[in-house]
């Protein structure tokens, strides 16, 4: 499967997408952040001592059942605090959980940080796929919006990457999502 055009993430970052797409994407990525943090902790519970297990499970379940953006963020930060107390058993710490959350919430920022266009983070690819799905569902003129973006270093580098990896027969054609 061909990876999606990651430039669409710049549109979400710049808030240039129509409100129905931007809002749906913002909602989606908050729930993805919740799931990513919860999964990271759940995988490590087997290493927790019995006296810590109850506390960790309580905060984890609180996060997993959070249904609003505010309670999700509160749940992530509360769980991160508890994880810090038991970090020696879990081999996790709060800063790592916040990094996981941030990678889900800011895929354009993660791409800028990593600068790996050949193998972007799976959360970045997932976010781009979701944005393309939403854009197609709402008939968004992505190419037109991309032309409205101010040039920045990351966007220039990404466009150069795509130009250098595009077969000769496709040069000049639009870059379609996967």
MDTraj code that builds the backbone (N, CA, C; nanometers):
import mdtraj as md
import numpy as np

residues = "UNK UNK UNK UNK UNK UNK UNK UNK UNK UNK UNK UNK UNK UNK UNK UNK UNK UNK UNK UNK UNK UNK UNK UNK UNK UNK UNK UNK UNK UNK UNK UNK UNK UNK UNK UNK UNK UNK UNK UNK UNK UNK UNK UNK UNK UNK UNK UNK UNK UNK UNK UNK UNK UNK UNK UNK UNK UNK UNK UNK UNK UNK UNK UNK UNK UNK UNK UNK UNK UNK UNK UNK UNK UNK UNK UNK UNK UNK UNK UNK UNK UNK UNK UNK UNK UNK UNK UNK UNK UNK UNK UNK UNK UNK UNK UNK UNK UNK UNK UNK UNK UNK UNK UNK UNK UNK UNK UNK UNK UNK UNK UNK UNK UNK UNK UNK UNK UNK UNK UNK UNK UNK UNK UNK UNK UNK UNK UNK UNK UNK UNK UNK UNK UNK UNK UNK UNK UNK UNK UNK UNK UNK UNK UNK UNK UNK UNK UNK UNK UNK UNK UNK UNK UNK UNK UNK UNK UNK UNK UNK UNK UNK UNK UNK UNK UNK UNK UNK UNK UNK UNK UNK UNK UNK UNK UNK UNK UNK".split()
xyz = np.array([
    [0.0834, -0.1174, 0.0000],
    [0.0000, 0.0000, 0.0000],
    [0.0883, 0.1244, 0.0000],
    [0.0575, 0.2142, -0.0894],
    [0.1322, 0.3390, -0.1000],
    [0.0984, 0.4294, 0.0195],
    [0.2001, 0.4865, 0.0851],
    [0.1721, 0.5753, 0.1991],
    [0.0989, 0.7011, 0.1528],
    [0.0178, 0.7588, 0.2389],
    [-0.0565, 0.8799, 0.2007],
    [0.0357, 1.0009, 0.1902],
    [-0.0095, 1.1000, 0.1175],
    [0.0615, 1.2272, 0.1054],
    [0.0549, 1.2958, 0.2425],
    [0.1678, 1.3104, 0.3053],
    [0.1746, 1.3642, 0.4411],
    [0.1548, 1.5155, 0.4470],
    [0.1570, 1.5811, 0.3323],
    [0.1379, 1.7266, 0.3321],
    [0.0025, 1.7666, 0.3902],
    [-0.0944, 1.6756, 0.3839],
    [-0.2267, 1.7069, 0.4383],
    [-0.2197, 1.7384, 0.5877],
    [-0.1203, 1.6849, 0.6561],
    [-0.1035, 1.7127, 0.7990],
    [-0.0724, 1.8603, 0.8238],
    [-0.0061, 1.9237, 0.7284],
    [0.0231, 2.0670, 0.7409],
    [-0.1056, 2.1473, 0.7378],
    [-0.2043, 2.1000, 0.6624],
    [-0.3335, 2.1699, 0.6563],
    [-0.4043, 2.1650, 0.7916],
    [-0.4007, 2.0500, 0.8562],
    [-0.4617, 2.0385, 0.9892],
    [-0.3860, 2.1247, 1.0893],
    [-0.2534, 2.1241, 1.0799],
    [-0.1711, 2.2037, 1.1708],
    [-0.1987, 2.3533, 1.1543],
    [-0.2202, 2.3959, 1.0296],
    [-0.2460, 2.5369, 1.0009],
    [-0.3938, 2.5728, 1.0173],
    [-0.4767, 2.4751, 1.0490],
    [-0.6212, 2.4947, 1.0663],
    [-0.6860, 2.5499, 0.9393],
    [-0.6415, 2.4999, 0.8225],
    [-0.6969, 2.5432, 0.6944],
    [-0.8088, 2.4517, 0.6436],
    [-0.8308, 2.3416, 0.7102],
    [-0.9352, 2.2491, 0.6668],
    [-1.0725, 2.3025, 0.7070],
    [-1.1762, 2.2640, 0.6330],
    [-1.3113, 2.3057, 0.6724],
    [-1.3426, 2.2598, 0.8151],
    [-1.4250, 2.3338, 0.8867],
    [-1.4523, 2.3018, 1.0275],
    [-1.4995, 2.1581, 1.0509],
    [-1.5810, 2.1044, 0.9616],
    [-1.6309, 1.9680, 0.9831],
    [-1.5190, 1.8656, 0.9725],
    [-1.4183, 1.8916, 0.8921],
    [-1.3034, 1.8011, 0.8802],
    [-1.2082, 1.8235, 0.9972],
    [-1.1773, 1.9495, 1.0253],
    [-1.0846, 1.9819, 1.1345],
    [-1.1382, 1.9302, 1.2676],
    [-1.2654, 1.9533, 1.2928],
    [-1.3257, 1.9102, 1.4192],
    [-1.3264, 1.7577, 1.4316],
    [-1.3630, 1.6888, 1.3246],
    [-1.3643, 1.5420, 1.3272],
    [-1.2232, 1.4877, 1.3486],
    [-1.1243, 1.5498, 1.2845],
    [-0.9864, 1.5051, 1.3008],
    [-0.9361, 1.5327, 1.4423],
    [-0.9661, 1.6499, 1.4953],
    [-0.9241, 1.6825, 1.6316],
    [-0.9830, 1.5819, 1.7308],
    [-1.1084, 1.5502, 1.7141],
    [-1.1750, 1.4517, 1.8004],
    [-1.1062, 1.3156, 1.7857],
    [-1.0825, 1.2731, 1.6628],
    [-1.0205, 1.1432, 1.6346],
    [-0.8834, 1.1320, 1.7009],
    [-0.8012, 1.2368, 1.6880],
    [-0.6653, 1.2240, 1.7396],
    [-0.6601, 1.2274, 1.8927],
    [-0.7570, 1.2902, 1.9573],
    [-0.7609, 1.2872, 2.1033],
    [-0.7937, 1.1459, 2.1509],
    [-0.8883, 1.0820, 2.0836],
    [-0.9223, 0.9441, 2.1207],
    [-0.8068, 0.8487, 2.0887],
    [-0.7333, 0.8732, 1.9812],
    [-0.6155, 0.7914, 1.9488],
    [-0.5086, 0.8101, 2.0563],
    [-0.4919, 0.9315, 2.1055],
    [-0.3944, 0.9564, 2.2122],
    [-0.4334, 0.8787, 2.3373],
    [-0.5616, 0.8824, 2.3713],
    [-0.6097, 0.8069, 2.4881],
    [-0.5766, 0.6583, 2.4728],
    [-0.6093, 0.6040, 2.3571],
    [-0.5866, 0.4609, 2.3341],
    [-0.4384, 0.4255, 2.3355],
    [-0.3555, 0.5090, 2.2754],
    [-0.2116, 0.4809, 2.2708],
    [-0.1497, 0.4813, 2.4107],
    [-0.1878, 0.5793, 2.4914],
    [-0.1353, 0.5858, 2.6282],
    [-0.1855, 0.4663, 2.7092],
    [-0.3140, 0.4377, 2.7005],
    [-0.3710, 0.3261, 2.7763],
    [-0.3070, 0.1936, 2.7353],
    [-0.2877, 0.1724, 2.6067],
    [-0.2258, 0.0478, 2.5599],
    [-0.0818, 0.0338, 2.6084],
    [-0.0095, 0.1442, 2.6101],
    [0.1295, 0.1399, 2.6572],
    [0.1371, 0.0965, 2.8028],
    [0.0474, 0.1479, 2.8844],
    [0.0478, 0.1126, 3.0263],
    [-0.0054, -0.0293, 3.0453],
    [-0.1139, -0.0627, 2.9765],
    [-0.1745, -0.1953, 2.9934],
    [-0.0741, -0.3067, 2.9630],
    [0.0096, -0.2873, 2.8609],
    [0.1099, -0.3888, 2.8257],
    [0.2103, -0.4113, 2.9383],
    [0.2306, -0.3127, 3.0229],
    [0.3322, -0.3211, 3.1273],
    [0.2776, -0.3636, 3.2629],
    [0.1467, -0.3778, 3.2741],
    [0.0884, -0.4107, 3.4048],
    [0.1360, -0.5436, 3.4606],
    [0.1745, -0.6344, 3.3759],
    [0.2199, -0.7663, 3.4212],
    [0.3426, -0.7553, 3.5125],
    [0.4181, -0.6474, 3.4962],
    [0.5386, -0.6273, 3.5772],
    [0.5119, -0.5531, 3.7083],
    [0.3882, -0.5080, 3.7272],
    [0.3567, -0.4288, 3.8469],
    [0.3386, -0.5193, 3.9684],
    [0.3881, -0.4769, 4.0829],
    [0.3659, -0.5551, 4.2046],
    [0.2180, -0.5502, 4.2434],
    [0.1741, -0.6489, 4.3170],
    [0.0326, -0.6604, 4.3543],
    [-0.0201, -0.5341, 4.4218],
    [0.0598, -0.4742, 4.5087],
    [0.0130, -0.3545, 4.5808],
    [-0.0040, -0.2336, 4.4869],
    [0.0631, -0.2336, 4.3737],
    [0.0500, -0.1235, 4.2778],
    [-0.0563, -0.1509, 4.1724],
    [-0.0829, -0.2767, 4.1498],
    [-0.1731, -0.3161, 4.0421],
    [-0.3108, -0.2539, 4.0547],
    [-0.3672, -0.2551, 4.1731],
    [-0.5011, -0.2005, 4.1935],
    [-0.5048, -0.0511, 4.1595],
    [-0.4066, 0.0222, 4.2072],
    [-0.4010, 0.1659, 4.1817],
    [-0.3838, 0.1936, 4.0317],
    [-0.2923, 0.1227, 3.9682],
    [-0.2689, 0.1426, 3.8251],
    [-0.3928, 0.1076, 3.7430],
    [-0.4574, -0.0026, 3.7772],
    [-0.5772, -0.0426, 3.7035],
    [-0.6895, 0.0589, 3.7209],
    [-0.7027, 0.1151, 3.8381],
    [-0.8070, 0.2134, 3.8630],
    [-0.7869, 0.3369, 3.7736],
    [-0.6651, 0.3890, 3.7686],
    [-0.6388, 0.5064, 3.6862],
    [-0.6453, 0.4731, 3.5369],
    [-0.6034, 0.3537, 3.5018],
    [-0.6104, 0.3110, 3.3622],
    [-0.7556, 0.2992, 3.3169],
    [-0.8391, 0.2381, 3.3991],
    [-0.9811, 0.2252, 3.3648],
    [-1.0495, 0.3609, 3.3602],
    [-1.0095, 0.4495, 3.4480],
    [-1.0639, 0.5861, 3.4458],
    [-1.0340, 0.6525, 3.3109],
    [-0.9139, 0.6335, 3.2627],
    [-0.8774, 0.6894, 3.1331],
    [-0.9545, 0.6198, 3.0204],
    [-0.9598, 0.4895, 3.0247],
    [-1.0262, 0.4149, 2.9176],
    [-1.1757, 0.4453, 2.9079],
    [-1.2360, 0.4857, 3.0185],
    [-1.3788, 0.5179, 3.0178],
    [-1.4065, 0.6672, 3.0024],
    [-1.3020, 0.7466, 2.9909],
    [-1.3202, 0.8910, 2.9726],
    [-1.3899, 0.9166, 2.8398],
    [-1.4895, 1.0043, 2.8417],
    [-1.5683, 1.0274, 2.7206],
    [-1.5651, 1.1703, 2.6699],
    [-1.5008, 1.2579, 2.7411],
    [-1.4886, 1.3950, 2.6908],
    [-1.3405, 1.4281, 2.6765],
    [-1.3126, 1.5278, 2.5964],
    [-1.1725, 1.5670, 2.5766],
    [-1.1075, 1.6054, 2.7089],
    [-1.1804, 1.6791, 2.7910],
    [-1.1247, 1.7221, 2.9192],
    [-1.0934, 1.6030, 3.0085],
    [-1.1855, 1.5075, 3.0180],
    [-1.1598, 1.3931, 3.1062],
    [-1.0512, 1.3020, 3.0491],
    [-1.0358, 1.3000, 2.9182],
    [-0.9258, 1.2228, 2.8588],
    [-0.7926, 1.2840, 2.8997],
    [-0.7784, 1.4145, 2.8839],
    [-0.6521, 1.4789, 2.9213],
    [-0.6259, 1.4670, 3.0710],
    [-0.7286, 1.4868, 3.1511],
    [-0.7120, 1.4703, 3.2958],
    [-0.6696, 1.3278, 3.3279],
    [-0.7305, 1.2306, 3.2609],
    [-0.6978, 1.0904, 3.2838],
    [-0.5555, 1.0552, 3.2436],
    [-0.5110, 1.1108, 3.1319],
    [-0.3734, 1.0849, 3.0874],
    [-0.2730, 1.1393, 3.1883],
    [-0.2938, 1.2638, 3.2311],
    [-0.1991, 1.3235, 3.3258],
    [-0.2041, 1.2556, 3.4629],
    [-0.3232, 1.2157, 3.5065],
    [-0.3335, 1.1444, 3.6347],
    [-0.2642, 1.0089, 3.6258],
    [-0.2876, 0.9356, 3.5179],
    [-0.2223, 0.8066, 3.4994],
    [-0.0709, 0.8232, 3.4911],
    [-0.0261, 0.9272, 3.4246],
    [0.1179, 0.9521, 3.4135],
    [0.1800, 0.9735, 3.5508],
    [0.1087, 1.0412, 3.6385],
    [0.1598, 1.0631, 3.7751],
    [0.1724, 0.9319, 3.8506],
    [0.0734, 0.8451, 3.8369],
    [0.0771, 0.7161, 3.9047],
    [0.1876, 0.6282, 3.8443],
    [0.2015, 0.6334, 3.7130],
    [0.3063, 0.5558, 3.6463],
    [0.4435, 0.5972, 3.6976],
    [0.4626, 0.7258, 3.7217],
    [0.5918, 0.7720, 3.7734],
    [0.6249, 0.7092, 3.9090],
    [0.5243, 0.6900, 3.9915],
    [0.5462, 0.6295, 4.1234],
    [0.5977, 0.4853, 4.1074],
    [0.5473, 0.4159, 4.0065],
    [0.5819, 0.2746, 3.9867],
    [0.6704, 0.2525, 3.8632],
    [0.7420, 0.3538, 3.8224],
    [0.8200, 0.3454, 3.6982],
    [0.9254, 0.2354, 3.7000],
    [0.9801, 0.2045, 3.8155],
    [1.0822, 0.0986, 3.8216],
    [1.0241, -0.0370, 3.7857],
    [0.8984, -0.0601, 3.8142],
    [0.8333, -0.1880, 3.7811],
    [0.7805, -0.1905, 3.6379],
    [0.7330, -0.0753, 3.5915],
    [0.6695, -0.0679, 3.4604],
    [0.7676, -0.0393, 3.3470],
    [0.8838, 0.0085, 3.3812],
    [0.9811, 0.0536, 3.2812],
    [0.9186, 0.1614, 3.1924],
    [0.8383, 0.2445, 3.2543],
    [0.7751, 0.3607, 3.1903],
    [0.7911, 0.4796, 3.2832],
    [0.7822, 0.5972, 3.2285],
    [0.7785, 0.7166, 3.3120],
    [0.6827, 0.8167, 3.2493],
    [0.6429, 0.9141, 3.3265],
    [0.5396, 1.0077, 3.2819],
    [0.5789, 1.0828, 3.1548],
    [0.7060, 1.1182, 3.1431],
    [0.7491, 1.1920, 3.0243],
    [0.7288, 1.1099, 2.8965],
    [0.7483, 0.9803, 2.9056],
    [0.7276, 0.8931, 2.7904],
    [0.5790, 0.8880, 2.7529],
    [0.4917, 0.8800, 2.8539],
    [0.3481, 0.8801, 2.8251],
    [0.3042, 1.0120, 2.7619],
    [0.3603, 1.1214, 2.8075],
    [0.3269, 1.2518, 2.7496],
    [0.3796, 1.2594, 2.6063],
    [0.4939, 1.2005, 2.5809],
    [0.5481, 1.1950, 2.4450],
    [0.4572, 1.1124, 2.3531],
    [0.4069, 1.0006, 2.4036],
    [0.3137, 0.9188, 2.3259],
    [0.1893, 1.0011, 2.2931],
    [0.1362, 1.0693, 2.3926],
    [0.0186, 1.1534, 2.3727],
    [0.0475, 1.2616, 2.2687],
    [0.1602, 1.3260, 2.2811],
    [0.1958, 1.4348, 2.1892],
    [0.2102, 1.3863, 2.0459],
    [0.2678, 1.2683, 2.0287],
    [0.2831, 1.2126, 1.8943],
    [0.1501, 1.1885, 1.8266],
    [0.0499, 1.1536, 1.9051],
    [-0.0844, 1.1338, 1.8510],
    [-0.1544, 1.2667, 1.8246],
    [-0.1339, 1.3625, 1.9108],
    [-0.2030, 1.4905, 1.8992],
    [-0.1428, 1.5820, 1.7933],
    [-0.0134, 1.5689, 1.7692],
    [0.0547, 1.6604, 1.6780],
    [0.1387, 1.5824, 1.5764],
    [0.0733, 1.5160, 1.4799],
    [0.1495, 1.4365, 1.3835],
    [0.2407, 1.5202, 1.2945],
    [0.2020, 1.6425, 1.2621],
    [0.2884, 1.7299, 1.1813],
    [0.4135, 1.7661, 1.2610],
    [0.3966, 1.7938, 1.3889],
    [0.5109, 1.8234, 1.4751],
    [0.6026, 1.7035, 1.4915],
    [0.5445, 1.5842, 1.5005],
    [0.6249, 1.4618, 1.5101],
    [0.7044, 1.4415, 1.3817],
    [0.6407, 1.4650, 1.2675],
    [0.7114, 1.4531, 1.1396],
    [0.8252, 1.5554, 1.1317],
    [0.7996, 1.6752, 1.1791],
    [0.9038, 1.7787, 1.1798],
    [1.0198, 1.7387, 1.2706],
    [0.9881, 1.6793, 1.3831],
    [1.0908, 1.6357, 1.4775],
    [1.1746, 1.5219, 1.4199],
    [1.1086, 1.4228, 1.3608],
    [1.1793, 1.3046, 1.3123],
    [1.2449, 1.3257, 1.1763],
    [1.1808, 1.4002, 1.0888],
    [1.2317, 1.4257, 0.9530],
    [1.2617, 1.2972, 0.8764],
    [1.1847, 1.1932, 0.9019],
    [1.2039, 1.0663, 0.8315],
    [1.0839, 1.0440, 0.7397],
    [1.0950, 1.0920, 0.6157],
    [0.9851, 1.0819, 0.5198],
    [0.9745, 0.9407, 0.4630],
    [1.0831, 0.8695, 0.4654],
    [1.0850, 0.7325, 0.4131],
    [1.0104, 0.6369, 0.5066],
    [1.0287, 0.6576, 0.6384],
    [0.9653, 0.5714, 0.7384],
    [0.9061, 0.6568, 0.8507],
    [0.8000, 0.7296, 0.8211],
    [0.7409, 0.8126, 0.9279],
    [0.6781, 0.7250, 1.0362],
    [0.6581, 0.7822, 1.1509],
    [0.5968, 0.7100, 1.2630],
    [0.4592, 0.6575, 1.2212],
    [0.4224, 0.5429, 1.2740],
    [0.2931, 0.4839, 1.2389],
    [0.1781, 0.5765, 1.2767],
    [0.1928, 0.6517, 1.3849],
    [0.0869, 0.7460, 1.4235],
    [0.0741, 0.8587, 1.3217],
    [0.1842, 0.8983, 1.2603],
    [0.1812, 1.0012, 1.1564],
    [0.1098, 0.9491, 1.0324],
    [0.1424, 0.8263, 0.9934],
    [0.0753, 0.7658, 0.8778],
    [-0.0738, 0.7481, 0.9033],
    [-0.1070, 0.7021, 1.0211],
    [-0.2468, 0.6815, 1.0574],
    [-0.3242, 0.8136, 1.0546],
    [-0.2639, 0.9185, 1.1059],
    [-0.3280, 1.0505, 1.1056],
    [-0.3477, 1.1011, 0.9632],
    [-0.2486, 1.0835, 0.8781],
    [-0.2616, 1.1279, 0.7387],
    [-0.3723, 1.0491, 0.6676],
    [-0.3791, 0.9200, 0.6919],
    [-0.4854, 0.8383, 0.6302],
    [-0.6238, 0.8855, 0.6756],
    [-0.6362, 0.9139, 0.8047],
    [-0.7648, 0.9607, 0.8560],
    [-0.8010, 1.0964, 0.7952],
    [-0.7047, 1.1847, 0.7833],
    [-0.7321, 1.3152, 0.7228],
    [-0.7730, 1.3016, 0.5766],
    [-0.7049, 1.2148, 0.5026],
    [-0.7426, 1.1922, 0.3631],
    [-0.8838, 1.1346, 0.3548],
    [-0.9166, 1.0428, 0.4446],
    [-1.0515, 0.9850, 0.4448],
    [-1.1562, 1.0941, 0.4680],
    [-1.1321, 1.1782, 0.5687],
    [-1.2247, 1.2867, 0.5992],
    [-1.2322, 1.3877, 0.4849],
    [-1.1181, 1.4210, 0.4263],
    [-1.1154, 1.5172, 0.3160],
    [-1.1941, 1.4649, 0.1963],
    [-1.1782, 1.3379, 0.1649],
    [-1.2524, 1.2799, 0.0532],
    [-1.4017, 1.2730, 0.0849],
    [-1.4344, 1.2360, 0.2070],
    [-1.5747, 1.2275, 0.2481],
    [-1.6451, 1.3625, 0.2357],
    [-1.5716, 1.4698, 0.2623],
    [-1.6289, 1.6053, 0.2591],
    [-1.5924, 1.6817, 0.1314],
    [-1.5361, 1.6127, 0.0345],
    [-1.5035, 1.6709, -0.0969],
    [-1.4183, 1.7980, -0.0848],
    [-1.3118, 1.7872, -0.0064],
    [-1.2220, 1.9002, 0.0174],
    [-1.1202, 1.9091, -0.0965],
    [-1.0971, 2.0283, -0.1468],
    [-0.9950, 2.0531, -0.2493],
    [-0.8600, 2.0656, -0.1788],
    [-0.7985, 1.9518, -0.1519],
    [-0.6733, 1.9486, -0.0768],
    [-0.5637, 2.0225, -0.1523],
    [-0.5516, 1.9967, -0.2821],
    [-0.4464, 2.0632, -0.3607],
    [-0.4620, 2.2147, -0.3560],
    [-0.5853, 2.2640, -0.3638],
    [-0.6096, 2.4084, -0.3552],
    [-0.5691, 2.4638, -0.2197],
    [-0.6019, 2.3911, -0.1141],
    [-0.5644, 2.4357, 0.0201],
    [-0.4130, 2.4306, 0.0410],
    [-0.3490, 2.3295, -0.0175],
    [-0.2027, 2.3199, -0.0041],
    [-0.1344, 2.4425, -0.0651],
    [-0.1919, 2.4950, -0.1714],
    [-0.1339, 2.6149, -0.2339],
    [-0.1473, 2.7377, -0.1438],
    [-0.2380, 2.7334, -0.0482],
    [-0.2572, 2.8463, 0.0440],
    [-0.1594, 2.8437, 0.1620],
    [-0.0924, 2.7309, 0.1804],
    [0.0009, 2.7192, 0.2925],
    [0.1226, 2.8094, 0.2722],
    [0.1626, 2.8787, 0.3768],
    [0.2889, 2.9520, 0.3664],
    [0.4039, 2.8510, 0.3598],
    [0.5025, 2.8810, 0.2820],
    [0.6172, 2.7904, 0.2702],
    [0.6914, 2.7853, 0.4033],
    [0.7279, 2.6669, 0.4433],
    [0.8135, 2.6505, 0.5599],
    [0.9135, 2.5399, 0.5287],
    [1.0129, 2.5288, 0.6116],
    [1.1240, 2.4373, 0.5872],
    [1.0779, 2.2917, 0.5731],
    [0.9891, 2.2479, 0.6598],
    [0.9425, 2.1095, 0.6554],
    [0.8615, 2.0821, 0.5288],
    [0.7736, 2.1716, 0.4936],
    [0.6920, 2.1542, 0.3740],
    [0.7794, 2.1509, 0.2485],
    [0.8767, 2.2370, 0.2412],
    [0.9699, 2.2386, 0.1273],
    [1.0454, 2.1061, 0.1196],
    [1.0943, 2.0576, 0.2336],
    [1.1684, 1.9306, 0.2371],
    [1.0782, 1.8139, 0.1968],
    [0.9548, 1.8152, 0.2417],
    [0.8610, 1.7078, 0.2090],
    [0.8264, 1.7099, 0.0599],
    [0.8051, 1.8272, 0.0053],
    [0.7765, 1.8375, -0.1386],
    [0.8959, 1.7923, -0.2215],
    [1.0163, 1.8264, -0.1780],
    [1.1371, 1.7808, -0.2478],
    [1.1492, 1.6288, -0.2399],
    [1.1153, 1.5724, -0.1256],
    [1.1179, 1.4261, -0.1100],
    [1.0208, 1.3618, -0.2088],
    [0.8982, 1.4121, -0.2147],
    [0.8000, 1.3551, -0.3071],
    [0.8439, 1.3705, -0.4526],
    [0.9003, 1.4848, -0.4861],
    [0.9460, 1.5073, -0.6243],
    [1.0577, 1.4096, -0.6606],
    [1.1462, 1.3802, -0.5664],
    [1.2575, 1.2905, -0.5964],
    [1.2175, 1.1429, -0.5971],
    [1.1020, 1.1112, -0.5418],
    [1.0560, 0.9722, -0.5343],
    [0.9382, 0.9428, -0.6265],
    [0.9056, 1.0366, -0.7109],
    [0.7940, 1.0192, -0.8029],
    [0.8461, 0.9653, -0.9359],
    [0.7871, 0.8568, -0.9870],
    [0.8309, 0.8048, -1.1176],
    [0.8131, 0.9104, -1.2266],
    [0.8976, 0.9048, -1.3296],
    [0.8928, 1.0025, -1.4393],
    [0.7532, 1.0142, -1.4986],
    [0.6821, 0.9017, -1.5142],
    [0.5499, 0.9044, -1.5757],
    [0.4462, 0.9771, -1.4899],
    [0.4714, 0.9880, -1.3600],
    [0.3764, 1.0538, -1.2714],
    [0.4105, 1.1997, -1.2448],
    [0.5288, 1.2447, -1.2823],
    [0.5655, 1.3827, -1.2554],
    [0.4712, 1.4748, -1.3302],
    [0.4189, 1.5716, -1.2594],
    [0.3204, 1.6614, -1.3163],
    [0.1790, 1.6214, -1.2795],
    [0.1571, 1.4945, -1.2419],
    [0.0261, 1.4513, -1.1976],
    [0.0101, 1.4842, -1.0497],
    [-0.1121, 1.4859, -1.0007],
    [-0.1329, 1.5161, -0.8583],
    [-0.0932, 1.3965, -0.7731],
    [-0.0555, 1.4259, -0.6547],
    [-0.0122, 1.3223, -0.5601],
    [-0.1357, 1.2711, -0.4871],
    [-0.1903, 1.1589, -0.5293],
    [-0.3108, 1.1018, -0.4715],
    [-0.2796, 1.0269, -0.3431],
    [-0.3739, 1.0273, -0.2488],
    [-0.3542, 0.9503, -0.1256],
    [-0.3643, 0.8013, -0.1524],
    [-0.3127, 0.7257, -0.0573],
    [-0.3199, 0.5786, -0.0693],
    [-0.4599, 0.5317, -0.0393],
])
top = md.Topology()
chain = top.add_chain()
for i, resn in enumerate(residues, 1):
    res = top.add_residue(resn, chain, resSeq=i)
    for name in ("N", "CA", "C"):
        top.add_atom(name, md.element.get_by_symbol(name[0]), res)
traj = md.Trajectory(xyz[None], top)
